[in-house]
């Protein structure tokens, strides 16, 4: 019985490794150290809609602290990795492409503050022989009409006027900070979805990008820590 003869293209297709888009990006930018081609004109002019400020991108990149290894003697990235980098560069605006590449290189996702829960905390503390206590302030500093000293009698029967005391507090983290972090995660998820769609038509020889995606809203149903 004569065996069927497969073409090189069919063989390559059968031996391609299936990867979700996030794993493919981490392989291309992390393992293979592919780099983005920087377009000076587009980077200055900007394209698309910027969903959050460049300050967030700069902060994320500073936290990653990773750079591509360009030392001598290192082999060039695989052709598939170069193609993935090209797709990322051509699909996303520059600020989004660099964020996706840096996170993939570090094997991270944007910090969506999984353990965050707004808590009311004192602005300041005082320490004495009885321990650590929240520092209080005079309500007169608030400038609120009707906050008057409270008359009372001391141990000698003399009427004195005590100031109304309160504890200045703040929310940490604020609901706005948590919402901003989770919007940034959703933006990143959308970037991956756009790259996934573009890679389905790319001529990759070593890997095949699947339709698997990271959780869209991982905070839904996540246990809350008290």
N, C-alpha and C positions, 0 to 999 in steps of 0.2 A: 504494500500500500504506500503510495507516494505521499510524503508529508507536504502540507501546504506551505508555500514560500511566502513569507511576510516581507513587505517593503520596510526599509529603515524607518520611515515615518510611523508605520503601524507598530513596529517594535518599540520605538521611543514612546509612543502613546501608551502602550501596555505597561511599560516600566516606569512611568511617571509616578512620583510620590504625591499622594493626596495630602494637602495641607489647608487648614483654615487660613483666612487672609491674615490674621494676626501672626500666626506661626510663619507664614511666608514672608511677611515683612521683617520679623525678627531674624529669620535665616538670612535674608538679603542684606539687611543693614548691620546685624550683629555678628553672625557667623562669617559671612562673605565680605563684610565691610564695604558694601557698595556706597557710593556717594552721589549726592544730588548735583546736577549742573546748575550753577547759579546764573540766572538771567538778571543782569544789573538793571536794565530798563524796567522789566516787569516788577522786580523786587521793590524798586523805588516808587513806581506808579501804583502798584497793587492791583489785584484783580479779585473779583468776587466780593462777598459780603463778610466783613470781619465781625464775628459774633462776640469777641471779647478783645480787650486791649492787648497791645504788644507787651505791656508790663507782665501779663500772665505768661506769655510765651517766654520772655526773658527769665522769669522766675523758674519756670519748669526746666529750662535748659541749664540754669545755674544749679538746680537741685540734682540734675542728672549727672553733671560733671564728667561726661564721657565725650571722647573724641575718636575719630577714625584713626586707626593705626596706619601711618604712611611711611613706616620705616623701610629702609632698603632691604631687599631680599624677600619681601612679602609678595606672594603670588597675587595676580590680578583676580578680581571677583569673577564668579561664574557668570556666563552670559545671561542666564536667567535672572541672576541678582541684578545685573546691570539693566536688564529690561524692566524689572520691577521698579527700580529706582527711576527710570525714565517715565514709566506710567504714573508713578506718584507725582513726579515733577510736573507732568503735563496735565494731570487731572485736578490737582489742588492748587490753590494760591500758594505763594512762596511761604508765607508765615505758617500755613497749615501743613505744608509738605515738610518743612523743617521740624515742626513739632511731632508729626507722625514718625519721621525718621529717627529722631532722637529718642522718643519713647520706645520704639522698636529696638533700637540699638542697646538700650538698657534693659529691655524685657519688662517694661513697666506700662501701666495704664495711668491716666491722669488721676490724681488724688481726689476721689469723690467724698472724702471725709466719712469713711464707713462708721466710725465710732462717735461721730459728732452728735452732740445733743445740746441745745441751748441751755445754759445754766446761769443762774443769777449769782454773781460773785461780788464780794465787797471790793471797792476800789482800792482800799489800803488796809493794812493790819497793824496792830499794836501788840507788843509783847511786854508783859509785866510778870510779877512773881506768881500770879495765878494762871499764867499760860498765855496763849495766843488768841487774840480776840479781834473782831472786825472793828475798825476805827470808825467812830461816830463824828458827827458834825452838828453845828447849830442850824436849826431849820431857818433862822433868820437870813442865812446866806442865800436861800432860795428866792428871796424876794416875793414870797407868796403872801398875799393879803389875808389876814386872819390868823396867822401863826404868831401867837403872842406867848410870852413867858407864862408859866403856870404858877400861880401863887400857892404856897403851902406853909405850914408852920414847922420849924425845925425843933430839935429836942429842947431848946430853951423857950419855946413858945413864940419865937419871933417869926413874923411873916416874911418869907423870902420868895423871890421869883426865880424859878428854875427855867432855863432855856429848854425849848423843845428839841430833843435830840433825835437824829435819824442816822441811818447807815447808808452812805452813798454806795450804789451798786451798779453793775453793768452786766450785760449778757455776753457770755463767752462760750463758744463762738456765737456770733449773731445769726439769726435766720437768713439774713441776706448773704453772709459769707458761705453758708452751707448751700444755699440755692445757686450761688455763682459757681461753686466747685462742681455741682452736679450738672449745671448747664454746660460747663466746659467738658465734662465727661460725655454728655450727649453729643456735643459738637465733634469730639474725637470719634465717637461711634459712627456718626454720619460720614466723616472722612473715610473711615474704613469701608463703609458700605459703598461709597463712590469708587474707591480703589478696587474693591472686590468686583464690581460690575465691569470696570475697565479691564481687569485682568482675565475675565472669562473669555475675552476675544484676543488675548495676547498669545503669541506663538512661543509658549514656554516648552522646553524640551525635557527638563528634569523634574519639574513639579507640576501639579494640577491644583488650582485653587478651588476649594469647595465652597459651599454656601453657608458653612457654619460661621456664626458670628459670636463675639463676646456678648454677655448679657447686656441688654439695652438699658435696663434700670436695675442694677444690682442691689440698690437700697430697698427695693420693694420686697417685703417679706424678710429682710435681714433682721436678726435679733438685735434689740436695743439693749445696750449696757447701761445700767443705772450708775 
